[in-house]
Amino acid sequence: MVQKADKNDLAMLANLAALMWSLSTIDTLFHEFSEMMLKENVQFFLKFANNVPVGFAQCSLRYDYVEDTETTPVGYLEGIFVKE
């Protein structure tokens, strides 16, 4: 199952993101993601297997230049992580 994440999912997102971005702390990622969720152009999704969070995707609408695109805004996959 994949679901749109909200502020109640920040701890899950931060824990998964720390597995991918190991130089960042869970607290830092929690804070950064909570600020990003306030923006209308950013969205997070969580992947669950057997009701356990196993992955996430961070998506955004970009209004700046994105290589090989001709229109704006552009949907952009900022980051994706899935446990083995």
A tleap script that builds the chain and sets N, CA, C and O, in Angstrom:
source leaprc.protein.ff14SB
mol = sequence {
  NMET VAL GLN LYS ALA ASP LYS ASN ASP LEU
  ALA MET LEU ALA ASN LEU ALA ALA LEU MET
  TRP SER LEU SER THR ILE ASP THR LEU PHE
  HIE GLU PHE SER GLU MET MET LEU LYS GLU
  ASN VAL GLN PHE PHE LEU LYS PHE ALA ASN
  ASN VAL PRO VAL GLY PHE ALA GLN CYS SER
  LEU ARG TYR ASP TYR VAL GLU ASP THR GLU
  THR THR PRO VAL GLY TYR LEU GLU GLY ILE
  PHE VAL LYS CGLU
}
set mol.1.N position { 0.830 -1.175 0.000 }
set mol.1.CA position { 0.000 0.000 0.000 }
set mol.1.C position { 0.883 1.251 0.000 }
set mol.1.O position { 1.905 1.298 0.685 }
set mol.2.N position { 0.485 2.247 -0.764 }
set mol.2.CA position { 1.159 3.548 -0.789 }
set mol.2.C position { 0.125 4.580 -0.371 }
set mol.2.O position { -1.016 4.561 -0.831 }
set mol.3.N position { 0.548 5.488 0.518 }
set mol.3.CA position { -0.377 6.544 0.947 }
set mol.3.C position { 0.347 7.876 1.031 }
set mol.3.O position { 1.553 7.944 1.266 }
set mol.4.N position { -0.423 8.921 0.834 }
set mol.4.CA position { 0.074 10.290 0.991 }
set mol.4.C position { 0.404 10.500 2.464 }
set mol.4.O position { -0.400 10.179 3.338 }
set mol.5.N position { 1.573 11.032 2.730 }
set mol.5.CA position { 1.996 11.273 4.114 }
set mol.5.C position { 1.480 12.622 4.595 }
set mol.5.O position { 1.291 13.549 3.807 }
set mol.6.N position { 1.258 12.714 5.893 }
set mol.6.CA position { 0.892 13.989 6.498 }
set mol.6.C position { 1.751 14.203 7.742 }
set mol.6.O position { 2.665 13.424 8.015 }
set mol.7.N position { 1.451 15.266 8.494 }
set mol.7.CA position { 2.301 15.622 9.645 }
set mol.7.C position { 2.361 14.512 10.689 }
set mol.7.O position { 3.332 14.439 11.442 }
set mol.8.N position { 1.359 13.653 10.753 }
set mol.8.CA position { 1.380 12.541 11.698 }
set mol.8.C position { 2.377 11.459 11.304 }
set mol.8.O position { 2.695 10.580 12.106 }
set mol.9.N position { 2.872 11.522 10.066 }
set mol.9.CA position { 3.815 10.525 9.552 }
set mol.9.C position { 5.266 11.002 9.572 }
set mol.9.O position { 6.153 10.307 9.077 }
set mol.10.N position { 5.511 12.175 10.137 }
set mol.10.CA position { 6.860 12.754 10.089 }
set mol.10.C position { 7.924 11.865 10.721 }
set mol.10.O position { 9.029 11.760 10.188 }
set mol.11.N position { 7.619 11.228 11.836 }
set mol.11.CA position { 8.614 10.365 12.487 }
set mol.11.C position { 8.988 9.195 11.583 }
set mol.11.O position { 10.164 8.849 11.472 }
set mol.12.N position { 7.995 8.583 10.936 }
set mol.12.CA position { 8.273 7.481 10.010 }
set mol.12.C position { 9.128 7.959 8.844 }
set mol.12.O position { 10.100 7.303 8.467 }
set mol.13.N position { 8.766 9.094 8.280 }
set mol.13.CA position { 9.527 9.646 7.162 }
set mol.13.C position { 10.971 9.940 7.557 }
set mol.13.O position { 11.902 9.588 6.832 }
set mol.14.N position { 11.153 10.578 8.694 }
set mol.14.CA position { 12.498 10.939 9.146 }
set mol.14.C position { 13.346 9.701 9.405 }
set mol.14.O position { 14.532 9.687 9.076 }
set mol.15.N position { 12.762 8.671 9.984 }
set mol.15.CA position { 13.509 7.434 10.240 }
set mol.15.C position { 13.919 6.750 8.939 }
set mol.15.O position { 15.046 6.270 8.824 }
set mol.16.N position { 13.025 6.700 7.967 }
set mol.16.CA position { 13.374 6.118 6.672 }
set mol.16.C position { 14.418 6.963 5.948 }
set mol.16.O position { 15.367 6.429 5.374 }
set mol.17.N position { 14.240 8.271 5.977 }
set mol.17.CA position { 15.173 9.163 5.289 }
set mol.17.C position { 16.573 9.079 5.891 }
set mol.17.O position { 17.563 9.207 5.170 }
set mol.18.N position { 16.667 8.866 7.194 }
set mol.18.CA position { 17.981 8.747 7.845 }
set mol.18.C position { 18.725 7.509 7.360 }
set mol.18.O position { 19.956 7.477 7.389 }
set mol.19.N position { 17.999 6.496 6.918 }
set mol.19.CA position { 18.655 5.317 6.353 }
set mol.19.C position { 19.295 5.629 5.007 }
set mol.19.O position { 20.307 5.034 4.637 }
set mol.20.N position { 18.697 6.564 4.280 }
set mol.20.CA position { 19.235 6.950 2.974 }
set mol.20.C position { 20.280 8.060 3.117 }
set mol.20.O position { 21.366 7.974 2.543 }
set mol.21.N position { 19.949 9.087 3.873 }
set mol.21.CA position { 20.845 10.229 4.063 }
set mol.21.C position { 21.496 10.101 5.443 }
set mol.21.O position { 21.134 10.817 6.376 }
set mol.22.N position { 22.445 9.197 5.558 }
set mol.22.CA position { 23.029 8.828 6.852 }
set mol.22.C position { 23.819 9.959 7.519 }
set mol.22.O position { 24.117 9.867 8.710 }
set mol.23.N position { 24.160 11.001 6.800 }
set mol.23.CA position { 24.879 12.119 7.405 }
set mol.23.C position { 23.943 13.098 8.110 }
set mol.23.O position { 24.398 13.996 8.819 }
set mol.24.N position { 22.645 12.924 7.916 }
set mol.24.CA position { 21.654 13.773 8.575 }
set mol.24.C position { 21.063 13.041 9.775 }
set mol.24.O position { 20.922 11.818 9.765 }
set mol.25.N position { 20.724 13.801 10.798 }
set mol.25.CA position { 20.107 13.181 11.969 }
set mol.25.C position { 18.594 13.074 11.762 }
set mol.25.O position { 18.015 13.788 10.943 }
set mol.26.N position { 17.973 12.178 12.511 }
set mol.26.CA position { 16.521 12.025 12.448 }
set mol.26.C position { 15.842 13.325 12.842 }
set mol.26.O position { 14.855 13.721 12.222 }
set mol.27.N position { 16.362 14.000 13.873 }
set mol.27.CA position { 15.775 15.276 14.310 }
set mol.27.C position { 15.844 16.334 13.217 }
set mol.27.O position { 14.879 17.065 12.989 }
set mol.28.N position { 16.986 16.413 12.544 }
set mol.28.CA position { 17.144 17.391 11.464 }
set mol.28.C position { 16.172 17.098 10.331 }
set mol.28.O position { 15.514 18.009 9.829 }
set mol.29.N position { 16.076 15.841 9.926 }
set mol.29.CA position { 15.164 15.460 8.849 }
set mol.29.C position { 13.708 15.705 9.244 }
set mol.29.O position { 12.916 16.171 8.425 }
set mol.30.N position { 13.353 15.395 10.483 }
set mol.30.CA position { 12.006 15.649 10.981 }
set mol.30.C position { 11.664 17.128 10.828 }
set mol.30.O position { 10.594 17.478 10.330 }
set mol.31.N position { 12.579 17.993 11.261 }
set mol.31.CA position { 12.355 19.440 11.176 }
set mol.31.C position { 12.258 19.897 9.715 }
set mol.31.O position { 11.356 20.654 9.358 }
set mol.32.N position { 13.190 19.433 8.873 }
set mol.32.CA position { 13.177 19.832 7.463 }
set mol.32.C position { 11.892 19.385 6.763 }
set mol.32.O position { 11.284 20.152 6.017 }
set mol.33.N position { 11.488 18.139 7.012 }
set mol.33.CA position { 10.279 17.618 6.372 }
set mol.33.C position { 9.034 18.340 6.876 }
set mol.33.O position { 8.108 18.585 6.103 }
set mol.34.N position { 9.000 18.683 8.159 }
set mol.34.CA position { 7.826 19.394 8.684 }
set mol.34.C position { 7.696 20.763 8.021 }
set mol.34.O position { 6.582 21.210 7.747 }
set mol.35.N position { 8.812 21.431 7.761 }
set mol.35.CA position { 8.770 22.713 7.056 }
set mol.35.C position { 8.351 22.531 5.600 }
set mol.35.O position { 7.588 23.336 5.066 }
set mol.36.N position { 8.853 21.471 4.956 }
set mol.36.CA position { 8.503 21.218 3.557 }
set mol.36.C position { 7.020 20.927 3.398 }
set mol.36.O position { 6.412 21.323 2.404 }
set mol.37.N position { 6.434 20.237 4.372 }
set mol.37.CA position { 5.015 19.887 4.279 }
set mol.37.C position { 4.102 21.112 4.302 }
set mol.37.O position { 2.944 21.034 3.893 }
set mol.38.N position { 4.617 22.228 4.773 }
set mol.38.CA position { 3.832 23.457 4.789 }
set mol.38.C position { 3.714 24.074 3.402 }
set mol.38.O position { 2.848 24.916 3.167 }
set mol.39.N position { 4.580 23.659 2.488 }
set mol.39.CA position { 4.570 24.200 1.132 }
set mol.39.C position { 3.587 23.422 0.272 }
set mol.39.O position { 3.469 22.202 0.384 }
set mol.40.N position { 2.894 24.139 -0.577 }
set mol.40.CA position { 1.903 23.499 -1.439 }
set mol.40.C position { 2.530 22.688 -2.564 }
set mol.40.O position { 1.866 21.830 -3.147 }
set mol.41.N position { 3.796 22.943 -2.880 }
set mol.41.CA position { 4.413 22.276 -4.022 }
set mol.41.C position { 5.241 21.042 -3.635 }
set mol.41.O position { 5.949 20.497 -4.482 }
set mol.42.N position { 5.167 20.591 -2.378 }
set mol.42.CA position { 5.922 19.423 -1.925 }
set mol.42.C position { 4.961 18.390 -1.351 }
set mol.42.O position { 4.017 18.724 -0.634 }
set mol.43.N position { 5.221 17.125 -1.681 }
set mol.43.CA position { 4.400 16.038 -1.173 }
set mol.43.C position { 5.266 14.822 -0.883 }
set mol.43.O position { 6.229 14.544 -1.598 }
set mol.44.N position { 4.913 14.107 0.168 }
set mol.44.CA position { 5.590 12.874 0.537 }
set mol.44.C position { 4.605 11.717 0.442 }
set mol.44.O position { 3.410 11.883 0.690 }
set mol.45.N position { 5.113 10.550 0.082 }
set mol.45.CA position { 4.326 9.334 0.036 }
set mol.45.C position { 5.064 8.247 0.800 }
set mol.45.O position { 6.293 8.177 0.763 }
set mol.46.N position { 4.318 7.404 1.488 }
set mol.46.CA position { 4.880 6.289 2.242 }
set mol.46.C position { 4.442 4.971 1.620 }
set mol.46.O position { 3.296 4.820 1.198 }
set mol.47.N position { 5.368 4.024 1.570 }
set mol.47.CA position { 5.083 2.665 1.105 }
set mol.47.C position { 5.065 1.765 2.328 }
set mol.47.O position { 5.978 1.804 3.154 }
set mol.48.N position { 4.011 0.946 2.440 }
set mol.48.CA position { 3.867 0.007 3.549 }
set mol.48.C position { 3.842 -1.420 3.014 }
set mol.48.O position { 3.289 -1.685 1.946 }
set mol.49.N position { 4.444 -2.331 3.763 }
set mol.49.CA position { 4.352 -3.767 3.508 }
set mol.49.C position { 3.960 -4.406 4.830 }
set mol.49.O position { 4.670 -4.265 5.825 }
set mol.50.N position { 2.845 -5.100 4.844 }
set mol.50.CA position { 2.329 -5.704 6.089 }
set mol.50.C position { 2.186 -4.667 7.196 }
set mol.50.O position { 2.516 -4.930 8.353 }
set mol.51.N position { 1.692 -3.486 6.833 }
set mol.51.CA position { 1.458 -2.372 7.769 }
set mol.51.C position { 2.728 -1.802 8.391 }
set mol.51.O position { 2.661 -1.110 9.407 }
set mol.52.N position { 3.877 -2.084 7.796 }
set mol.52.CA position { 5.161 -1.557 8.267 }
set mol.52.C position { 5.703 -0.614 7.197 }
set mol.52.O position { 5.738 -0.980 6.022 }
set mol.53.N position { 6.129 0.602 7.582 }
set mol.53.CA position { 6.681 1.522 6.581 }
set mol.53.C position { 8.020 1.006 6.052 }
set mol.53.O position { 8.946 0.758 6.824 }
set mol.54.N position { 8.114 0.847 4.729 }
set mol.54.CA position { 9.333 0.311 4.128 }
set mol.54.C position { 9.953 1.249 3.100 }
set mol.54.O position { 11.037 0.971 2.586 }
set mol.55.N position { 9.280 2.355 2.793 }
set mol.55.CA position { 9.841 3.267 1.813 }
set mol.55.C position { 9.082 4.574 1.765 }
set mol.55.O position { 7.992 4.708 2.320 }
set mol.56.N position { 9.690 5.537 1.083 }
set mol.56.CA position { 9.039 6.833 0.909 }
set mol.56.C position { 9.519 7.474 -0.382 }
set mol.56.O position { 10.561 7.115 -0.931 }
set mol.57.N position { 8.734 8.427 -0.849 }
set mol.57.CA position { 9.109 9.248 -1.993 }
set mol.57.C position { 8.808 10.698 -1.642 }
set mol.57.O position { 7.793 11.009 -1.019 }
set mol.58.N position { 9.713 11.574 -2.056 }
set mol.58.CA position { 9.529 13.017 -1.888 }
set mol.58.C position { 9.382 13.612 -3.280 }
set mol.58.O position { 10.283 13.494 -4.109 }
set mol.59.N position { 8.247 14.251 -3.535 }
set mol.59.CA position { 7.946 14.821 -4.844 }
set mol.59.C position { 7.677 16.315 -4.714 }
set mol.59.O position { 7.271 16.803 -3.659 }
set mol.60.N position { 7.914 17.026 -5.812 }
set mol.60.CA position { 7.614 18.457 -5.791 }
set mol.60.C position { 7.218 18.929 -7.179 }
set mol.60.O position { 7.483 18.267 -8.182 }
set mol.61.N position { 6.584 20.079 -7.210 }
set mol.61.CA position { 6.359 20.799 -8.450 }
set mol.61.C position { 7.443 21.851 -8.538 }
set mol.61.O position { 7.562 22.708 -7.663 }
set mol.62.N position { 8.232 21.783 -9.594 }
set mol.62.CA position { 9.319 22.747 -9.757 }
set mol.62.C position { 8.940 23.793 -10.794 }
set mol.62.O position { 8.408 23.489 -11.862 }
set mol.63.N position { 9.234 25.025 -10.439 }
set mol.63.CA position { 8.985 26.149 -11.330 }
set mol.63.C position { 10.290 26.680 -11.919 }
set mol.63.O position { 10.271 27.503 -12.835 }
set mol.64.N position { 11.419 26.210 -11.396 }
set mol.64.CA position { 12.716 26.595 -11.932 }
set mol.64.C position { 13.057 25.680 -13.115 }
set mol.64.O position { 12.273 24.793 -13.452 }
set mol.65.N position { 14.196 25.884 -13.734 }
set mol.65.CA position { 14.595 25.086 -14.894 }
set mol.65.C position { 14.850 23.638 -14.475 }
set mol.65.O position { 15.556 23.379 -13.500 }
set mol.66.N position { 14.275 22.710 -15.215 }
set mol.66.CA position { 14.535 21.285 -15.041 }
set mol.66.C position { 14.998 20.764 -16.397 }
set mol.66.O position { 14.307 20.922 -17.403 }
set mol.67.N position { 16.165 20.146 -16.414 }
set mol.67.CA position { 16.777 19.665 -17.649 }
set mol.67.C position { 15.812 18.802 -18.465 }
set mol.67.O position { 15.092 17.964 -17.923 }
set mol.68.N position { 15.817 19.026 -19.766 }
set mol.68.CA position { 15.014 18.279 -20.744 }
set mol.68.C position { 13.513 18.507 -20.627 }
set mol.68.O position { 12.729 17.674 -21.082 }
set mol.69.N position { 13.101 19.612 -20.030 }
set mol.69.CA position { 11.674 19.941 -19.976 }
set mol.69.C position { 11.422 21.238 -20.726 }
set mol.69.O position { 12.315 22.071 -20.884 }
set mol.70.N position { 10.192 21.388 -21.181 }
set mol.70.CA position { 9.836 22.581 -21.942 }
set mol.70.C position { 8.700 23.363 -21.313 }
set mol.70.O position { 8.385 24.463 -21.766 }
set mol.71.N position { 8.080 22.820 -20.279 }
set mol.71.CA position { 6.956 23.492 -19.637 }
set mol.71.C position { 7.235 23.666 -18.150 }
set mol.71.O position { 8.173 23.090 -17.600 }
set mol.72.N position { 6.410 24.463 -17.530 }
set mol.72.CA position { 6.503 24.662 -16.090 }
set mol.72.C position { 5.096 24.774 -15.532 }
set mol.72.O position { 4.246 25.344 -16.216 }
set mol.73.N position { 4.792 24.289 -14.377 }
set mol.73.CA position { 5.683 23.553 -13.488 }
set mol.73.C position { 5.916 22.119 -13.973 }
set mol.73.O position { 5.222 21.615 -14.856 }
set mol.74.N position { 6.910 21.492 -13.365 }
set mol.74.CA position { 7.280 20.127 -13.704 }
set mol.74.C position { 7.223 19.284 -12.431 }
set mol.74.O position { 7.777 19.671 -11.402 }
set mol.75.N position { 6.557 18.140 -12.501 }
set mol.75.CA position { 6.590 17.200 -11.390 }
set mol.75.C position { 7.983 16.608 -11.295 }
set mol.75.O position { 8.549 16.186 -12.304 }
set mol.76.N position { 8.544 16.572 -10.086 }
set mol.76.CA position { 9.931 16.149 -9.922 }
set mol.76.C position { 10.050 15.217 -8.723 }
set mol.76.O position { 9.575 15.532 -7.632 }
set mol.77.N position { 10.685 14.076 -8.931 }
set mol.77.CA position { 10.944 13.137 -7.854 }
set mol.77.C position { 12.253 13.546 -7.183 }
set mol.77.O position { 13.332 13.332 -7.736 }
set mol.78.N position { 12.159 14.129 -6.005 }
set mol.78.CA position { 13.328 14.653 -5.293 }
set mol.78.C position { 14.143 13.530 -4.638 }
set mol.78.O position { 15.372 13.588 -4.595 }
set mol.79.N position { 13.455 12.527 -4.138 }
set mol.79.CA position { 14.145 11.429 -3.479 }
set mol.79.C position { 13.209 10.253 -3.314 }
set mol.79.O position { 11.999 10.413 -3.156 }
set mol.80.N position { 13.796 9.059 -3.354 }
set mol.80.CA position { 13.005 7.843 -3.149 }
set mol.80.C position { 13.880 6.845 -2.396 }
set mol.80.O position { 15.084 6.749 -2.636 }
set mol.81.N position { 13.264 6.114 -1.494 }
set mol.81.CA position { 13.990 5.109 -0.722 }
set mol.81.C position { 13.044 3.949 -0.421 }
set mol.81.O position { 11.892 4.147 -0.035 }
set mol.82.N position { 13.558 2.739 -0.605 }
set mol.82.CA position { 12.820 1.524 -0.236 }
set mol.82.C position { 13.807 0.578 0.431 }
set mol.82.O position { 14.883 0.314 -0.106 }
set mol.83.N position { 13.440 0.068 1.606 }
set mol.83.CA position { 14.290 -0.904 2.288 }
set mol.83.C position { 14.450 -2.148 1.426 }
set mol.83.O position { 13.583 -2.477 0.617 }
set mol.84.N position { 15.575 -2.834 1.615 }
set mol.84.CA position { 15.782 -4.097 0.898 }
set mol.84.C position { 14.771 -5.133 1.330 }
set mol.84.O position { 14.791 -6.259 0.833 }
savepdb mol mol.pdb
quit
